[in-house]
């Protein structure tokens, strides 16, 4: 019952204001009668004038005018001789006329001041709501976020409830399920532009931007006459933000397509260039063995077979890098996390590079024992092989590549240090980018610039990280692979 009364009062503020003015006049009458009867003082017009001022300040100019008229009538009827009649003695006419004039002017002025203050507060509230909504919309890129923020802003502006329907998804504020009939009406709404419809207590309007219908909104307002402009401005802002989010998404898709096409072109170019050398070497060695194998001595045949094997391994590693890059780009790389001994992986990898190191030395230093890491040992060896191949490629023929393994807190760190030219400080972060090659690198060296980018992707997929720095003791680069140690 109390909720019904409060809703009735909230929906009829003007009627409540005039009823309150009548109540104030009745109280003024009661006080004036007490003063007149108890003190014998009948010049109590200031009591009625005070009531008019109270009504003007609290309720506005309209109720103040009513209070002035009712006070004039009451004062004349109850307190001016002859009492309880509307007749007036000649000496009291001036008092009554002055009272009515002063009450009307005072009530009107005080009421207008109060009304202006309320309008200023409403304008400030409107500006604040629009400013906050605009700032929130500017920082949002997802349609769902924008729609929910729009529903919240509408509910605040209408001081009631709001529902936004976009692409079949419903967003409500406060968070409660709207009636099915309202959802059906929103889905079927076809009114153009700012034209509104009405379903029960709900008002409906389409969301339009750039000549297209993006959705619809509904709100149940307790203050529609004053809040209508704010509501429609919010709707237009929300529709524009939804259109911007869709345009941004479309632009991102275009950019992704362009990047994919660029990557595809770069990969094709790299494949055509980097596959040509190992294939040519394999073809030449195999054809030589087929044509002249009987005339070659054992050492030459073995060299040709070693060439075929080395180039085949190189080709296999290159194809593996391409496959891993494709999986990393697609987010489809499967990590088989297990515990493995990192020192054993180092030993296996160094033995694989025995024939490919040429005159270079590979020095291994392991600090500590039971250096078990958590990750995918196959992917780790692929990543470390890329780093080791880079180190051998950039080191001089008689140089040394140092590989160290150590534990630091709960992480295991493998560092590969070469004796190459190193990298400028401003390029250290870029060497892990796809297709990037440092200007200081020998332009005669082959490579697509994929190796270190794949290293970074593989190590990060296992919960680690890859970093690079220049050597402190001499020229050269140090690449560190960091993986979490296995829990004992």
C-alpha angles and dihedrals in degrees: 000000000000090000091053091051093047091049091049091050093046093050094050107045095153094052090048090051094055092045089052090051090055090049092052091051090051090051090049089051091051092049092046092051091050091051093044096046098036101040100024090233111134101175093093100137090122089066090059090043089053090052090052090052092049091051092047094050095044104032109021139246099305096058088040091059089049091049090050093053094044091046090051091051094044094046091051095045102043107026111024118083124281086044125212091026133086091234117116130207114230095248091055097051094083091048092052094045092048090046092052093046094047092045093050094046095042093046092046094049095045091045093051090049089052093046091049090051091051092049090049090051090049091050090049090049091048092049091047093049092048093045093050092044092049092050092048093047091050091057096048127088102170121085092219092056092048093048093050092047089049091052091050092049092048092051090050093047093046092040087226137060133323138188128193122195118196125165091345093306119120124215119187137185121230091033103255135116112270120221116280090233089059093050090050091049092050092049092050096043110124102165111138124238117333096346111133132210130196133224112180108304092344125097118207133202137171122242108234130180130164090357095303132110108237100174141300139267136205132193138180107216130197092189104034100150093057099033101043096095093048091049094052092046089052090050091052091047091049093048091050091050092050090050090049091050091051091048091049091050091049090048091049089052090051091050091047090051090050091049091048091050091048090049091048092050092047092049092049090049091047093047093050090051104036098039093051096071100050092041091050091049093048092047093048094047094046094047090048091052091048094048102035105014093118093053096047119090120236095264093055092046091050091050091052092048090048089052091051091049095046094047091045090053090047090050091047091051091049093050089046090054091051092050092047091049090051091050092047092050090049094044089236100119109129115213116207099199114203138144114264137169107251094201090061091052089052092051093049092048095049091051089053090055096048094102095038099051094074111187093345122106126227111208118192124200120184119187114201133352138264091040097172119169133194116235144070108313094201094052091043091054090048090052094046090046090057091050093046092047090052091049092051092045095054098038119092119258095261095034130117128239111206120208117188132181124196143152121243114183105306096339133085117219127201114190124192114194122188133186097233129122094282125219132278114258093246091055099051094093093044098056088080091059120104115267093359117141122180115244087230091063119103106264090212092064115098124232141116096229092246101109102084094037088057090047091055093047094048096046094046090048087060092051097262136099140232122220135173135207138165120259118262099209100047144343114306145086130265119205115191124200113199123194131171114259118242116264112247 
